[in-house]
């Protein structure tokens, strides 16, 4: 999500994150719940489930929950730690302030999120 950001922008992002250690089996987010933060995985893996069915495994560098936060919609999936995790949590208020205060960041993130959504919209046969 922050791959296209400048060093200065990343330094400002680093100021708003909360680092947490999560134990295996912990539920990070629940499908259908309203959103107040998103999570960046620093280490470990987590399963992403929709309707009780596993749809993905996420790990180092992956971001979960950002689309629901940006769109202000309920979570579309449940995420559970498959191993111990180190995560960075970005709360809604800090994220919104960051977008308001850091020139160009909103445009960078919009581009990254749009690419991700376009990739997710492609039929599975085109991704292989």
C-alpha positions in Angstrom: 0.0 0.0 0.0 2.9 2.4 0.7 5.2 1.0 -1.9 5.2 4.1 -4.1 5.7 6.5 -1.2 8.7 8.7 -0.8 11.1 8.3 2.2 9.6 11.5 3.7 6.1 10.2 3.4 7.1 6.8 4.9 8.7 8.6 7.9 5.4 10.4 8.5 3.5 7.1 8.2 6.0 5.5 10.8 5.0 8.1 13.3 1.3 7.1 13.4 1.6 3.3 13.6 1.3 1.2 16.7 3.5 -2.0 16.7 1.9 -5.1 18.3 2.9 -8.7 18.7 0.0 -11.1 18.1 -0.1 -14.8 19.1 -1.1 -17.6 16.8 -4.9 -18.1 16.7 -5.8 -14.5 17.4 -8.6 -13.0 15.3 -7.4 -9.6 13.9 -10.7 -8.6 12.3 -14.2 -10.1 11.8 -16.2 -10.1 8.6 -19.2 -7.7 8.9 -17.7 -5.5 11.7 -17.3 -1.8 11.2 -13.7 -0.6 10.6 -11.6 1.6 12.8 -8.1 0.6 11.7 -6.1 -1.4 9.2 -3.1 -3.7 9.7 0.3 -4.1 8.0 1.9 -7.4 8.6 5.6 -7.2 9.5 6.2 -10.9 10.1 4.2 -14.1 10.3 1.1 -15.3 8.3 -2.6 -14.9 8.7 -5.6 -16.6 6.9 -8.3 -14.5 5.3 -11.7 -16.1 5.3 -15.0 -15.0 3.7 -18.2 -16.7 4.6 -16.1 -19.2 6.6 -14.1 -20.3 3.6 -10.3 -19.5 3.4 -9.7 -17.3 0.4 -6.1 -16.2 1.0 -3.0 -16.3 3.2 -1.3 -13.0 3.9 2.2 -12.3 5.3 5.1 -9.9 5.5 4.4 -6.6 3.8 0.7 -7.3 3.2 -2.0 -4.9 4.3 -5.4 -6.0 5.5 -8.5 -3.9 6.2 -7.5 -0.8 4.3 -10.3 -0.9 1.7 -13.0 -1.1 4.3 -11.5 1.8 6.2 -11.1 3.9 3.1 -14.6 3.1 1.9 -16.1 3.2 5.4 -17.8 -0.1 5.0 -18.0 -3.2 7.2 -15.1 -5.7 6.9 -15.4 -8.1 4.0 -13.4 -10.9 5.6 -12.2 -12.4 8.9 -8.5 -12.5 9.4 -6.9 -14.9 11.9 -3.2 -15.3 12.8 -1.8 -18.6 11.5 1.5 -18.0 13.3 2.7 -15.4 15.8 2.6 -12.0 14.1 4.3 -8.7 14.4 1.9 -6.1 13.0 1.6 -2.4 12.5 -1.8 -0.9 13.3 -3.0 2.3 11.7 -6.1 3.8 13.3 -8.7 5.7 11.4 -8.2 9.1 12.9 -4.4 9.1 12.5 -4.8 7.8 8.9 -7.2 10.6 8.0 -4.9 13.2 9.5 -2.0 11.8 7.6 -3.9 12.0 4.3 -4.8 15.7 5.1 -1.3 16.7 6.3 1.1 14.9 3.9 1.1 16.4 0.4 0.8 13.9 -2.4 0.2 10.9 -0.1 -3.5 10.6 -0.9 -2.7 10.5 -4.6 0.0 7.8 -4.1 -2.4 5.6 -2.0 -5.3 6.1 -4.5 -3.0 4.8 -7.3 -1.9 1.8 -5.2 -5.4 0.9 -4.1 -6.8 1.3 -7.6 -4.2 -1.0 -9.0 -4.9 -3.6 -6.3 -8.7 -3.4 -6.9 -8.1 -3.8 -10.7 -5.9 -6.8 -10.1 -8.5 -8.4 -7.8 -11.2 -7.8 -10.4 -9.4 -9.9 -13.1 -10.7 -13.3 -13.7 -8.6 -16.0 -12.0 -7.7 -17.6 -15.3 -5.9 -14.4 -16.3 -3.8 -14.3 -13.2 -2.1 -17.7 -13.9 
